Amino acid sequence: MQHTCCAPVTRAEAISCDLVFYPEDTHVGIVCGFDSGGNVQAIHCASGANNVVMAGKNGFTTIARPKFYS
């Protein structure tokens, strides 16, 4: 449902607070910044003992911006 309230953006257009989605919207994260190479970093709830983590965009296939912030 979150994805339907967003407009798609490219990696180059991504800013902090955009959302990142796994295929078929099975998981969502929040863009929290960029690494030294300019790659998107996302914060999300990981399964297992890690709980909330910051990670690269691996697994996330779509970036979108909530329309409220567009």
mmCIF file as Biopython writes it, N, C-alpha, C and O atoms, coordinates in Angstrom:
data_model
#
loop_
_atom_site.group_PDB
_atom_site.id
_atom_site.type_symbol
_atom_site.label_atom_id
_atom_site.label_alt_id
_atom_site.label_comp_id
_atom_site.label_asym_id
_atom_site.label_entity_id
_atom_site.label_seq_id
_atom_site.pdbx_PDB_ins_code
_atom_site.Cartn_x
_atom_site.Cartn_y
_atom_site.Cartn_z
_atom_site.occupancy
_atom_site.B_iso_or_equiv
_atom_site.auth_seq_id
_atom_site.auth_asym_id
_atom_site.pdbx_PDB_model_num
ATOM 1   N N  . MET A ? 1  ? 0.823  -1.188  0.000   1.0 0.0 1  A 1 
ATOM 2   C CA . MET A ? 1  ? 0.000  0.000   0.000   1.0 0.0 1  A 1 
ATOM 3   C C  . MET A ? 1  ? 0.880  1.269   0.000   1.0 0.0 1  A 1 
ATOM 4   O O  . MET A ? 1  ? 0.512  2.273   -0.610  1.0 0.0 1  A 1 
ATOM 5   N N  . GLN A ? 2  ? 2.032  1.224   0.679   1.0 0.0 2  A 1 
ATOM 6   C CA . GLN A ? 2  ? 2.913  2.390   0.695   1.0 0.0 2  A 1 
ATOM 7   C C  . GLN A ? 2  ? 3.370  2.750   -0.708  1.0 0.0 2  A 1 
ATOM 8   O O  . GLN A ? 2  ? 3.454  3.927   -1.060  1.0 0.0 2  A 1 
ATOM 9   N N  . HIS A ? 3  ? 3.665  1.739   -1.504  1.0 0.0 3  A 1 
ATOM 10  C CA . HIS A ? 3  ? 4.194  1.982   -2.843  1.0 0.0 3  A 1 
ATOM 11  C C  . HIS A ? 3  ? 3.182  2.711   -3.714  1.0 0.0 3  A 1 
ATOM 12  O O  . HIS A ? 3  ? 3.572  3.517   -4.558  1.0 0.0 3  A 1 
ATOM 13  N N  . THR A ? 4  ? 1.900  2.450   -3.533  1.0 0.0 4  A 1 
ATOM 14  C CA . THR A ? 4  ? 0.872  3.098   -4.352  1.0 0.0 4  A 1 
ATOM 15  C C  . THR A ? 4  ? 0.760  4.592   -4.054  1.0 0.0 4  A 1 
ATOM 16  O O  . THR A ? 4  ? 0.188  5.332   -4.854  1.0 0.0 4  A 1 
ATOM 17  N N  . CYS A ? 5  ? 1.285  5.043   -2.935  1.0 0.0 5  A 1 
ATOM 18  C CA . CYS A ? 5  ? 1.250  6.462   -2.550  1.0 0.0 5  A 1 
ATOM 19  C C  . CYS A ? 5  ? 2.552  7.165   -2.908  1.0 0.0 5  A 1 
ATOM 20  O O  . CYS A ? 5  ? 2.841  8.237   -2.375  1.0 0.0 5  A 1 
ATOM 21  N N  . CYS A ? 6  ? 3.341  6.577   -3.802  1.0 0.0 6  A 1 
ATOM 22  C CA . CYS A ? 6  ? 4.654  7.116   -4.152  1.0 0.0 6  A 1 
ATOM 23  C C  . CYS A ? 6  ? 4.794  7.305   -5.653  1.0 0.0 6  A 1 
ATOM 24  O O  . CYS A ? 6  ? 4.110  6.668   -6.454  1.0 0.0 6  A 1 
ATOM 25  N N  . ALA A ? 7  ? 5.701  8.200   -6.003  1.0 0.0 7  A 1 
ATOM 26  C CA . ALA A ? 7  ? 6.086  8.394   -7.404  1.0 0.0 7  A 1 
ATOM 27  C C  . ALA A ? 7  ? 7.465  7.773   -7.595  1.0 0.0 7  A 1 
ATOM 28  O O  . ALA A ? 7  ? 8.336  7.967   -6.748  1.0 0.0 7  A 1 
ATOM 29  N N  . PRO A ? 8  ? 7.692  7.037   -8.675  1.0 0.0 8  A 1 
ATOM 30  C CA . PRO A ? 8  ? 9.000  6.407   -8.892  1.0 0.0 8  A 1 
ATOM 31  C C  . PRO A ? 8  ? 10.094 7.453   -9.109  1.0 0.0 8  A 1 
ATOM 32  O O  . PRO A ? 8  ? 9.854  8.500   -9.710  1.0 0.0 8  A 1 
ATOM 33  N N  . VAL A ? 9  ? 11.295 7.156   -8.614  1.0 0.0 9  A 1 
ATOM 34  C CA . VAL A ? 9  ? 12.476 7.990   -8.862  1.0 0.0 9  A 1 
ATOM 35  C C  . VAL A ? 9  ? 13.638 7.077   -9.238  1.0 0.0 9  A 1 
ATOM 36  O O  . VAL A ? 9  ? 13.649 5.896   -8.890  1.0 0.0 9  A 1 
ATOM 37  N N  . THR A ? 10 ? 14.601 7.625   -9.940  1.0 0.0 10 A 1 
ATOM 38  C CA . THR A ? 10 ? 15.788 6.858   -10.311 1.0 0.0 10 A 1 
ATOM 39  C C  . THR A ? 10 ? 16.795 6.910   -9.165  1.0 0.0 10 A 1 
ATOM 40  O O  . THR A ? 10 ? 16.642 7.691   -8.226  1.0 0.0 10 A 1 
ATOM 41  N N  . ARG A ? 11 ? 17.827 6.068   -9.255  1.0 0.0 11 A 1 
ATOM 42  C CA . ARG A ? 11 ? 18.897 6.110   -8.250  1.0 0.0 11 A 1 
ATOM 43  C C  . ARG A ? 11 ? 19.546 7.484   -8.217  1.0 0.0 11 A 1 
ATOM 44  O O  . ARG A ? 11 ? 19.889 7.983   -7.146  1.0 0.0 11 A 1 
ATOM 45  N N  . ALA A ? 12 ? 19.716 8.094   -9.374  1.0 0.0 12 A 1 
ATOM 46  C CA . ALA A ? 12 ? 20.341 9.418   -9.449  1.0 0.0 12 A 1 
ATOM 47  C C  . ALA A ? 12 ? 19.485 10.499  -8.789  1.0 0.0 12 A 1 
ATOM 48  O O  . ALA A ? 12 ? 20.016 11.494  -8.295  1.0 0.0 12 A 1 
ATOM 49  N N  . GLU A ? 13 ? 18.173 10.310  -8.779  1.0 0.0 13 A 1 
ATOM 50  C CA . GLU A ? 13 ? 17.253 11.288  -8.192  1.0 0.0 13 A 1 
ATOM 51  C C  . GLU A ? 13 ? 16.992 11.043  -6.710  1.0 0.0 13 A 1 
ATOM 52  O O  . GLU A ? 13 ? 16.414 11.898  -6.038  1.0 0.0 13 A 1 
ATOM 53  N N  . ALA A ? 14 ? 17.403 9.902   -6.197  1.0 0.0 14 A 1 
ATOM 54  C CA . ALA A ? 14 ? 17.082 9.505   -4.824  1.0 0.0 14 A 1 
ATOM 55  C C  . ALA A ? 14 ? 17.638 10.493  -3.804  1.0 0.0 14 A 1 
ATOM 56  O O  . ALA A ? 14 ? 18.753 10.996  -3.942  1.0 0.0 14 A 1 
ATOM 57  N N  . ILE A ? 15 ? 16.833 10.756  -2.779  1.0 0.0 15 A 1 
ATOM 58  C CA . ILE A ? 15 ? 17.249 11.589  -1.658  1.0 0.0 15 A 1 
ATOM 59  C C  . ILE A ? 15 ? 16.865 10.874  -0.365  1.0 0.0 15 A 1 
ATOM 60  O O  . ILE A ? 15 ? 16.066 9.938   -0.371  1.0 0.0 15 A 1 
ATOM 61  N N  . SER A ? 16 ? 17.444 11.327  0.734   1.0 0.0 16 A 1 
ATOM 62  C CA . SER A ? 16 ? 17.081 10.754  2.030   1.0 0.0 16 A 1 
ATOM 63  C C  . SER A ? 16 ? 15.579 10.878  2.238   1.0 0.0 16 A 1 
ATOM 64  O O  . SER A ? 16 ? 14.972 11.883  1.872   1.0 0.0 16 A 1 
ATOM 65  N N  . CYS A ? 17 ? 15.000 9.868   2.818   1.0 0.0 17 A 1 
ATOM 66  C CA . CYS A ? 17 ? 13.568 9.728   3.121   1.0 0.0 17 A 1 
ATOM 67  C C  . CYS A ? 17 ? 12.756 9.149   1.975   1.0 0.0 17 A 1 
ATOM 68  O O  . CYS A ? 17 ? 11.565 8.894   2.154   1.0 0.0 17 A 1 
ATOM 69  N N  . ASP A ? 18 ? 13.359 8.927   0.783   1.0 0.0 18 A 1 
ATOM 70  C CA . ASP A ? 18 ? 12.662 8.153   -0.242  1.0 0.0 18 A 1 
ATOM 71  C C  . ASP A ? 18 ? 12.541 6.719   0.269   1.0 0.0 18 A 1 
ATOM 72  O O  . ASP A ? 18 ? 13.257 6.323   1.190   1.0 0.0 18 A 1 
ATOM 73  N N  . LEU A ? 19 ? 11.654 5.957   -0.315  1.0 0.0 19 A 1 
ATOM 74  C CA . LEU A ? 19 ? 11.458 4.572   0.085   1.0 0.0 19 A 1 
ATOM 75  C C  . LEU A ? 19 ? 12.066 3.635   -0.952  1.0 0.0 19 A 1 
ATOM 76  O O  . LEU A ? 19 ? 12.066 3.930   -2.147  1.0 0.0 19 A 1 
ATOM 77  N N  . VAL A ? 20 ? 12.578 2.513   -0.486  1.0 0.0 20 A 1 
ATOM 78  C CA . VAL A ? 20 ? 13.098 1.466   -1.368  1.0 0.0 20 A 1 
ATOM 79  C C  . VAL A ? 20 ? 12.277 0.203   -1.119  1.0 0.0 20 A 1 
ATOM 80  O O  . VAL A ? 20 ? 11.928 -0.111  0.019   1.0 0.0 20 A 1 
ATOM 81  N N  . PHE A ? 21 ? 11.975 -0.512  -2.199  1.0 0.0 21 A 1 
ATOM 82  C CA . PHE A ? 21 ? 11.097 -1.671  -2.113  1.0 0.0 21 A 1 
ATOM 83  C C  . PHE A ? 21 ? 11.755 -2.917  -2.680  1.0 0.0 21 A 1 
ATOM 84  O O  . PHE A ? 21 ? 12.488 -2.854  -3.666  1.0 0.0 21 A 1 
ATOM 85  N N  . TYR A ? 22 ? 11.483 -4.053  -2.042  1.0 0.0 22 A 1 
ATOM 86  C CA . TYR A ? 22 ? 11.853 -5.357  -2.586  1.0 0.0 22 A 1 
ATOM 87  C C  . TYR A ? 22 ? 10.880 -5.681  -3.715  1.0 0.0 22 A 1 
ATOM 88  O O  . TYR A ? 22 ? 9.830  -5.048  -3.830  1.0 0.0 22 A 1 
ATOM 89  N N  . PRO A ? 23 ? 11.221 -6.662  -4.547  1.0 0.0 23 A 1 
ATOM 90  C CA . PRO A ? 23 ? 10.290 -7.086  -5.602  1.0 0.0 23 A 1 
ATOM 91  C C  . PRO A ? 23 ? 8.917  -7.423  -5.016  1.0 0.0 23 A 1 
ATOM 92  O O  . PRO A ? 23 ? 8.811  -7.995  -3.932  1.0 0.0 23 A 1 
ATOM 93  N N  . GLU A ? 24 ? 7.893  -7.062  -5.743  1.0 0.0 24 A 1 
ATOM 94  C CA . GLU A ? 24 ? 6.506  -7.297  -5.361  1.0 0.0 24 A 1 
ATOM 95  C C  . GLU A ? 24 ? 6.163  -6.646  -4.020  1.0 0.0 24 A 1 
ATOM 96  O O  . GLU A ? 24 ? 5.207  -7.053  -3.360  1.0 0.0 24 A 1 
ATOM 97  N N  . ASP A ? 25 ? 6.940  -5.637  -3.616  1.0 0.0 25 A 1 
ATOM 98  C CA . ASP A ? 25 ? 6.680  -4.861  -2.394  1.0 0.0 25 A 1 
ATOM 99  C C  . ASP A ? 25 ? 6.609  -5.719  -1.135  1.0 0.0 25 A 1 
ATOM 100 O O  . ASP A ? 25 ? 5.828  -5.437  -0.227  1.0 0.0 25 A 1 
ATOM 101 N N  . THR A ? 26 ? 7.436  -6.775  -1.085  1.0 0.0 26 A 1 
ATOM 102 C CA . THR A ? 26 ? 7.433  -7.663  0.078   1.0 0.0 26 A 1 
ATOM 103 C C  . THR A ? 26 ? 8.197  -7.092  1.268   1.0 0.0 26 A 1 
ATOM 104 O O  . THR A ? 26 ? 8.098  -7.626  2.372   1.0 0.0 26 A 1 
ATOM 105 N N  . HIS A ? 27 ? 8.963  -6.009  1.065   1.0 0.0 27 A 1 
ATOM 106 C CA . HIS A ? 27 ? 9.738  -5.387  2.144   1.0 0.0 27 A 1 
ATOM 107 C C  . HIS A ? 27 ? 10.016 -3.950  1.739   1.0 0.0 27 A 1 
ATOM 108 O O  . HIS A ? 27 ? 10.162 -3.651  0.554   1.0 0.0 27 A 1 
ATOM 109 N N  . VAL A ? 28 ? 10.091 -3.062  2.718   1.0 0.0 28 A 1 
ATOM 110 C CA . VAL A ? 28 ? 10.347 -1.650  2.433   1.0 0.0 28 A 1 
ATOM 111 C C  . VAL A ? 28 ? 11.433 -1.115  3.364   1.0 0.0 28 A 1 
ATOM 112 O O  . VAL A ? 28 ? 11.545 -1.531  4.517   1.0 0.0 28 A 1 
ATOM 113 N N  . GLY A ? 29 ? 12.222 -0.194  2.844   1.0 0.0 29 A 1 
ATOM 114 C CA . GLY A ? 29 ? 13.242 0.486   3.628   1.0 0.0 29 A 1 
ATOM 115 C C  . GLY A ? 29 ? 13.187 1.973   3.334   1.0 0.0 29 A 1 
ATOM 116 O O  . GLY A ? 29 ? 12.433 2.415   2.467   1.0 0.0 29 A 1 
ATOM 117 N N  . ILE A ? 30 ? 13.986 2.742   4.055   1.0 0.0 30 A 1 
ATOM 118 C CA . ILE A ? 30 ? 14.025 4.189   3.891   1.0 0.0 30 A 1 
ATOM 119 C C  . ILE A ? 30 ? 15.442 4.592   3.491   1.0 0.0 30 A 1 
ATOM 120 O O  . ILE A ? 30 ? 16.409 4.203   4.145   1.0 0.0 30 A 1 
ATOM 121 N N  . VAL A ? 31 ? 15.564 5.368   2.421   1.0 0.0 31 A 1 
ATOM 122 C CA . VAL A ? 31 ? 16.877 5.878   2.031   1.0 0.0 31 A 1 
ATOM 123 C C  . VAL A ? 31 ? 17.363 6.788   3.154   1.0 0.0 31 A 1 
ATOM 124 O O  . VAL A ? 31 ? 16.678 7.732   3.548   1.0 0.0 31 A 1 
ATOM 125 N N  . CYS A ? 32 ? 18.564 6.488   3.665   1.0 0.0 32 A 1 
ATOM 126 C CA . CYS A ? 32 ? 19.098 7.284   4.784   1.0 0.0 32 A 1 
ATOM 127 C C  . CYS A ? 32 ? 20.376 8.019   4.398   1.0 0.0 32 A 1 
ATOM 128 O O  . CYS A ? 32 ? 20.946 8.737   5.220   1.0 0.0 32 A 1 
ATOM 129 N N  . GLY A ? 33 ? 20.831 7.850   3.164   1.0 0.0 33 A 1 
ATOM 130 C CA . GLY A ? 33 ? 22.024 8.542   2.720   1.0 0.0 33 A 1 
ATOM 131 C C  . GLY A ? 33 ? 22.730 7.760   1.636   1.0 0.0 33 A 1 
ATOM 132 O O  . GLY A ? 33 ? 22.136 6.918   0.963   1.0 0.0 33 A 1 
ATOM 133 N N  . PHE A ? 34 ? 24.015 8.054   1.476   1.0 0.0 34 A 1 
ATOM 134 C CA . PHE A ? 34 ? 24.802 7.462   0.404   1.0 0.0 34 A 1 
ATOM 135 C C  . PHE A ? 34 ? 26.190 7.134   0.929   1.0 0.0 34 A 1 
ATOM 136 O O  . PHE A ? 34 ? 26.714 7.844   1.788   1.0 0.0 34 A 1 
ATOM 137 N N  . ASP A ? 35 ? 26.790 6.064   0.419   1.0 0.0 35 A 1 
ATOM 138 C CA . ASP A ? 35 ? 28.149 5.719   0.837   1.0 0.0 35 A 1 
ATOM 139 C C  . ASP A ? 35 ? 29.156 6.575   0.069   1.0 0.0 35 A 1 
ATOM 140 O O  . ASP A ? 35 ? 28.761 7.417   -0.737  1.0 0.0 35 A 1 
ATOM 141 N N  . SER A ? 36 ? 30.438 6.368   0.308   1.0 0.0 36 A 1 
ATOM 142 C CA . SER A ? 36 ? 31.474 7.192   -0.319  1.0 0.0 36 A 1 
ATOM 143 C C  . SER A ? 36 ? 31.500 7.067   -1.835  1.0 0.0 36 A 1 
ATOM 144 O O  . SER A ? 36 ? 32.047 7.932   -2.519  1.0 0.0 36 A 1 
ATOM 145 N N  . GLY A ? 37 ? 30.910 5.995   -2.369  1.0 0.0 37 A 1 
ATOM 146 C CA . GLY A ? 37 ? 30.830 5.813   -3.818  1.0 0.0 37 A 1 
ATOM 147 C C  . GLY A ? 37 ? 29.556 6.363   -4.424  1.0 0.0 37 A 1 
ATOM 148 O O  . GLY A ? 37 ? 29.336 6.231   -5.628  1.0 0.0 37 A 1 
ATOM 149 N N  . GLY A ? 38 ? 28.709 6.982   -3.602  1.0 0.0 38 A 1 
ATOM 150 C CA . GLY A ? 38 ? 27.454 7.540   -4.089  1.0 0.0 38 A 1 
ATOM 151 C C  . GLY A ? 38 ? 26.323 6.538   -4.178  1.0 0.0 38 A 1 
ATOM 152 O O  . GLY A ? 38 ? 25.272 6.843   -4.740  1.0 0.0 38 A 1 
ATOM 153 N N  . ASN A ? 39 ? 26.521 5.336   -3.629  1.0 0.0 39 A 1 
ATOM 154 C CA . ASN A ? 39 ? 25.488 4.303   -3.664  1.0 0.0 39 A 1 
ATOM 155 C C  . ASN A ? 39 ? 24.467 4.518   -2.553  1.0 0.0 39 A 1 
ATOM 156 O O  . ASN A ? 39 ? 24.811 4.931   -1.446  1.0 0.0 39 A 1 
ATOM 157 N N  . VAL A ? 40 ? 23.213 4.235   -2.867  1.0 0.0 40 A 1 
ATOM 158 C CA . VAL A ? 40 ? 22.121 4.398   -1.911  1.0 0.0 40 A 1 
ATOM 159 C C  . VAL A ? 40 ? 22.331 3.499   -0.693  1.0 0.0 40 A 1 
ATOM 160 O O  . VAL A ? 40 ? 22.681 2.327   -0.829  1.0 0.0 40 A 1 
ATOM 161 N N  . GLN A ? 41 ? 22.116 4.057   0.489   1.0 0.0 41 A 1 
ATOM 162 C CA . GLN A ? 41 ? 22.108 3.305   1.740   1.0 0.0 41 A 1 
ATOM 163 C C  . GLN A ? 41 ? 20.693 3.379   2.304   1.0 0.0 41 A 1 
ATOM 164 O O  . GLN A ? 41 ? 20.064 4.436   2.276   1.0 0.0 41 A 1 
ATOM 165 N N  . ALA A ? 42 ? 20.198 2.264   2.813   1.0 0.0 42 A 1 
ATOM 166 C CA . ALA A ? 42 ? 18.830 2.212   3.319   1.0 0.0 42 A 1 
ATOM 167 C C  . ALA A ? 42 ? 18.817 1.665   4.736   1.0 0.0 42 A 1 
ATOM 168 O O  . ALA A ? 42 ? 19.632 0.818   5.100   1.0 0.0 42 A 1 
ATOM 169 N N  . ILE A ? 43 ? 17.887 2.157   5.520   1.0 0.0 43 A 1 
ATOM 170 C CA . ILE A ? 43 ? 17.661 1.631   6.857   1.0 0.0 43 A 1 
ATOM 171 C C  . ILE A ? 43 ? 16.377 0.808   6.785   1.0 0.0 43 A 1 
ATOM 172 O O  . ILE A ? 43 ? 15.390 1.232   6.184   1.0 0.0 43 A 1 
ATOM 173 N N  . HIS A ? 44 ? 16.402 -0.372  7.405   1.0 0.0 44 A 1 
ATOM 174 C CA . HIS A ? 44 ? 15.222 -1.238  7.364   1.0 0.0 44 A 1 
ATOM 175 C C  . HIS A ? 44 ? 15.293 -2.246  8.497   1.0 0.0 44 A 1 
ATOM 176 O O  . HIS A ? 44 ? 16.343 -2.434  9.111   1.0 0.0 44 A 1 
ATOM 177 N N  . CYS A ? 45 ? 14.175 -2.885  8.766   1.0 0.0 45 A 1 
ATOM 178 C CA . CYS A ? 45 ? 14.118 -3.933  9.782   1.0 0.0 45 A 1 
ATOM 179 C C  . CYS A ? 45 ? 14.525 -5.243  9.138   1.0 0.0 45 A 1 
ATOM 180 O O  . CYS A ? 45 ? 13.863 -5.735  8.224   1.0 0.0 45 A 1 
ATOM 181 N N  . ALA A ? 46 ? 15.616 -5.797  9.622   1.0 0.0 46 A 1 
ATOM 182 C CA . ALA A ? 46 ? 16.097 -7.074  9.102   1.0 0.0 46 A 1 
ATOM 183 C C  . ALA A ? 46 ? 15.545 -8.200  9.965   1.0 0.0 46 A 1 
ATOM 184 O O  . ALA A ? 46 ? 15.294 -8.020  11.156  1.0 0.0 46 A 1 
ATOM 185 N N  . SER A ? 47 ? 15.363 -9.346  9.355   1.0 0.0 47 A 1 
ATOM 186 C CA . SER A ? 47 ? 14.915 -10.498 10.136  1.0 0.0 47 A 1 
ATOM 187 C C  . SER A ? 47 ? 16.081 -11.028 10.961  1.0 0.0 47 A 1 
ATOM 188 O O  . SER A ? 47 ? 17.238 -10.778 10.626  1.0 0.0 47 A 1 
ATOM 189 N N  . GLY A ? 48 ? 15.798 -11.734 12.002  1.0 0.0 48 A 1 
ATOM 190 C CA . GLY A ? 48 ? 16.850 -12.302 12.838  1.0 0.0 48 A 1 
ATOM 191 C C  . GLY A ? 48 ? 17.286 -11.351 13.932  1.0 0.0 48 A 1 
ATOM 192 O O  . GLY A ? 48 ? 16.542 -10.453 14.328  1.0 0.0 48 A 1 
ATOM 193 N N  . ALA A ? 49 ? 18.487 -11.555 14.412  1.0 0.0 49 A 1 
ATOM 194 C CA . ALA A ? 49 ? 18.972 -10.821 15.581  1.0 0.0 49 A 1 
ATOM 195 C C  . ALA A ? 49 ? 19.425 -9.398  15.258  1.0 0.0 49 A 1 
ATOM 196 O O  . ALA A ? 49 ? 19.675 -8.617  16.176  1.0 0.0 49 A 1 
ATOM 197 N N  . ASN A ? 50 ? 19.536 -9.043  13.975  1.0 0.0 50 A 1 
ATOM 198 C CA . ASN A ? 50 ? 20.042 -7.717  13.627  1.0 0.0 50 A 1 
ATOM 199 C C  . ASN A ? 50 ? 19.074 -6.580  13.887  1.0 0.0 50 A 1 
ATOM 200 O O  . ASN A ? 50 ? 19.498 -5.443  14.092  1.0 0.0 50 A 1 
ATOM 201 N N  . ASN A ? 51 ? 17.808 -6.860  13.882  1.0 0.0 51 A 1 
ATOM 202 C CA . ASN A ? 51 ? 16.767 -5.846  14.060  1.0 0.0 51 A 1 
ATOM 203 C C  . ASN A ? 51 ? 16.872 -4.746  13.016  1.0 0.0 51 A 1 
ATOM 204 O O  . ASN A ? 51 ? 16.829 -5.047  11.823  1.0 0.0 51 A 1 
ATOM 205 N N  . VAL A ? 52 ? 17.008 -3.476  13.415  1.0 0.0 52 A 1 
ATOM 206 C CA . VAL A ? 52 ? 17.089 -2.376  12.456  1.0 0.0 52 A 1 
ATOM 207 C C  . VAL A ? 52 ? 18.538 -2.204  12.020  1.0 0.0 52 A 1 
ATOM 208 O O  . VAL A ? 52 ? 19.441 -2.095  12.851  1.0 0.0 52 A 1 
ATOM 209 N N  . VAL A ? 53 ? 18.751 -2.181  10.689  1.0 0.0 53 A 1 
ATOM 210 C CA . VAL A ? 53 ? 20.107 -2.101  10.152  1.0 0.0 53 A 1 
ATOM 211 C C  . VAL A ? 53 ? 20.170 -1.063  9.028   1.0 0.0 53 A 1 
ATOM 212 O O  . VAL A ? 53 ? 19.156 -0.704  8.429   1.0 0.0 53 A 1 
ATOM 213 N N  . MET A ? 54 ? 21.376 -0.600  8.766   1.0 0.0 54 A 1 
ATOM 214 C CA . MET A ? 54 ? 21.629 0.224   7.602   1.0 0.0 54 A 1 
ATOM 215 C C  . MET A ? 54 ? 22.415 -0.638  6.619   1.0 0.0 54 A 1 
ATOM 216 O O  . MET A ? 54 ? 23.406 -1.265  6.994   1.0 0.0 54 A 1 
ATOM 217 N N  . ALA A ? 55 ? 21.983 -0.667  5.390   1.0 0.0 55 A 1 
ATOM 218 C CA . ALA A ? 55 ? 22.617 -1.526  4.397   1.0 0.0 55 A 1 
ATOM 219 C C  . ALA A ? 55 ? 22.568 -0.868  3.037   1.0 0.0 55 A 1 
ATOM 220 O O  . ALA A ? 55 ? 21.884 0.138   2.848   1.0 0.0 55 A 1 
ATOM 221 N N  . GLY A ? 56 ? 23.292 -1.436  2.094   1.0 0.0 56 A 1 
ATOM 222 C CA . GLY A ? 56 ? 23.223 -0.982  0.714   1.0 0.0 56 A 1 
ATOM 223 C C  . GLY A ? 56 ? 21.885 -1.351  0.114   1.0 0.0 56 A 1 
ATOM 224 O O  . GLY A ? 56 ? 21.030 -1.926  0.787   1.0 0.0 56 A 1 
ATOM 225 N N  . LYS A ? 57 ? 21.708 -1.027  -1.126  1.0 0.0 57 A 1 
ATOM 226 C CA . LYS A ? 57 ? 20.429 -1.246  -1.798  1.0 0.0 57 A 1 
ATOM 227 C C  . LYS A ? 57 ? 20.224 -2.690  -2.243  1.0 0.0 57 A 1 
ATOM 228 O O  . LYS A ? 57 ? 19.220 -2.988  -2.889  1.0 0.0 57 A 1 
ATOM 229 N N  . ASN A ? 58 ? 21.142 -3.590  -1.918  1.0 0.0 58 A 1 
ATOM 230 C CA . ASN A ? 58 ? 20.998 -4.991  -2.331  1.0 0.0 58 A 1 
ATOM 231 C C  . ASN A ? 58 ? 19.628 -5.533  -1.943  1.0 0.0 58 A 1 
ATOM 232 O O  . ASN A ? 58 ? 19.190 -5.385  -0.803  1.0 0.0 58 A 1 
ATOM 233 N N  . GLY A ? 59 ? 18.966 -6.154  -2.889  1.0 0.0 59 A 1 
ATOM 234 C CA . GLY A ? 59 ? 17.644 -6.725  -2.650  1.0 0.0 59 A 1 
ATOM 235 C C  . GLY A ? 59 ? 16.527 -5.753  -2.973  1.0 0.0 59 A 1 
ATOM 236 O O  . GLY A ? 59 ? 15.459 -6.167  -3.424  1.0 0.0 59 A 1 
ATOM 237 N N  . PHE A ? 60 ? 16.754 -4.472  -2.751  1.0 0.0 60 A 1 
ATOM 238 C CA . PHE A ? 60 ? 15.750 -3.468  -3.072  1.0 0.0 60 A 1 
ATOM 239 C C  . PHE A ? 60 ? 15.846 -3.152  -4.559  1.0 0.0 60 A 1 
ATOM 240 O O  . PHE A ? 60 ? 16.928 -2.855  -5.066  1.0 0.0 60 A 1 
ATOM 241 N N  . THR A ? 61 ? 14.731 -3.214  -5.249  1.0 0.0 61 A 1 
ATOM 242 C CA . THR A ? 61 ? 14.765 -3.046  -6.698  1.0 0.0 61 A 1 
ATOM 243 C C  . THR A ? 61 ? 14.119 -1.751  -7.181  1.0 0.0 61 A 1 
ATOM 244 O O  . THR A ? 61 ? 14.308 -1.365  -8.334  1.0 0.0 61 A 1 
ATOM 245 N N  . THR A ? 62 ? 13.367 -1.081  -6.327  1.0 0.0 62 A 1 
ATOM 246 C CA . THR A ? 62 ? 12.634 0.113   -6.732  1.0 0.0 62 A 1 
ATOM 247 C C  . THR A ? 62 ? 12.829 1.208   -5.694  1.0 0.0 62 A 1 
ATOM 248 O O  . THR A ? 62 ? 12.848 0.941   -4.492  1.0 0.0 62 A 1 
ATOM 249 N N  . ILE A ? 63 ? 12.972 2.438   -6.164  1.0 0.0 63 A 1 
ATOM 250 C CA . ILE A ? 63 ? 13.028 3.603   -5.287  1.0 0.0 63 A 1 
ATOM 251 C C  . ILE A ? 63 ? 11.838 4.483   -5.632  1.0 0.0 63 A 1 
ATOM 252 O O  . ILE A ? 63 ? 11.539 4.693   -6.807  1.0 0.0 63 A 1 
ATOM 253 N N  . ALA A ? 64 ? 11.155 4.998   -4.611  1.0 0.0 64 A 1 
ATOM 254 C CA . ALA A ? 64 ? 9.987  5.841   -4.853  1.0 0.0 64 A 1 
ATOM 255 C C  . ALA A ? 64 ? 9.890  6.923   -3.781  1.0 0.0 64 A 1 
ATOM 256 O O  . ALA A ? 64 ? 10.369 6.753   -2.660  1.0 0.0 64 A 1 
ATOM 257 N N  . ARG A ? 65 ? 9.269  8.023   -4.144  1.0 0.0 65 A 1 
ATOM 258 C CA . ARG A ? 65 ? 9.127  9.149   -3.231  1.0 0.0 65 A 1 
ATOM 259 C C  . ARG A ? 65 ? 7.647  9.301   -2.851  1.0 0.0 65 A 1 
ATOM 260 O O  . ARG A ? 65 ? 6.792  9.397   -3.731  1.0 0.0 65 A 1 
ATOM 261 N N  . PRO A ? 66 ? 7.344  9.323   -1.557  1.0 0.0 66 A 1 
ATOM 262 C CA . PRO A ? 66 ? 5.957  9.559   -1.162  1.0 0.0 66 A 1 
ATOM 263 C C  . PRO A ? 66 ? 5.441  10.846  -1.817  1.0 0.0 66 A 1 
ATOM 264 O O  . PRO A ? 66 ? 6.122  11.872  -1.791  1.0 0.0 66 A 1 
ATOM 265 N N  . LYS A ? 67 ? 4.267  10.793  -2.389  1.0 0.0 67 A 1 
ATOM 266 C CA . LYS A ? 67 ? 3.708  11.938  -3.128  1.0 0.0 67 A 1 
ATOM 267 C C  . LYS A ? 67 ? 3.562  13.166  -2.255  1.0 0.0 67 A 1 
ATOM 268 O O  . LYS A ? 67 ? 3.617  14.288  -2.757  1.0 0.0 67 A 1 
ATOM 269 N N  . PHE A ? 68 ? 3.378  12.980  -0.970  1.0 0.0 68 A 1 
ATOM 270 C CA . PHE A ? 68 ? 3.250  14.099  -0.045  1.0 0.0 68 A 1 
ATOM 271 C C  . PHE A ? 68 ? 4.494  14.967  -0.074  1.0 0.0 68 A 1 
ATOM 272 O O  . PHE A ? 68 ? 4.406  16.181  0.108   1.0 0.0 68 A 1 
ATOM 273 N N  . TYR A ? 69 ? 5.678  14.347  -0.306  1.0 0.0 69 A 1 
ATOM 274 C CA . TYR A ? 69 ? 6.951  15.068  -0.292  1.0 0.0 69 A 1 
ATOM 275 C C  . TYR A ? 69 ? 7.411  15.489  -1.677  1.0 0.0 69 A 1 
ATOM 276 O O  . TYR A ? 69 ? 8.422  16.182  -1.795  1.0 0.0 69 A 1 
ATOM 277 N N  . SER A ? 70 ? 6.711  15.099  -2.717  1.0 0.0 70 A 1 
ATOM 278 C CA . SER A ? 70 ? 7.149  15.399  -4.092  1.0 0.0 70 A 1 
ATOM 279 C C  . SER A ? 70 ? 7.046  16.878  -4.401  1.0 0.0 70 A 1 
ATOM 280 O O  . SER A ? 70 ? 7.372  17.301  -5.509  1.0 0.0 70 A 1 
#
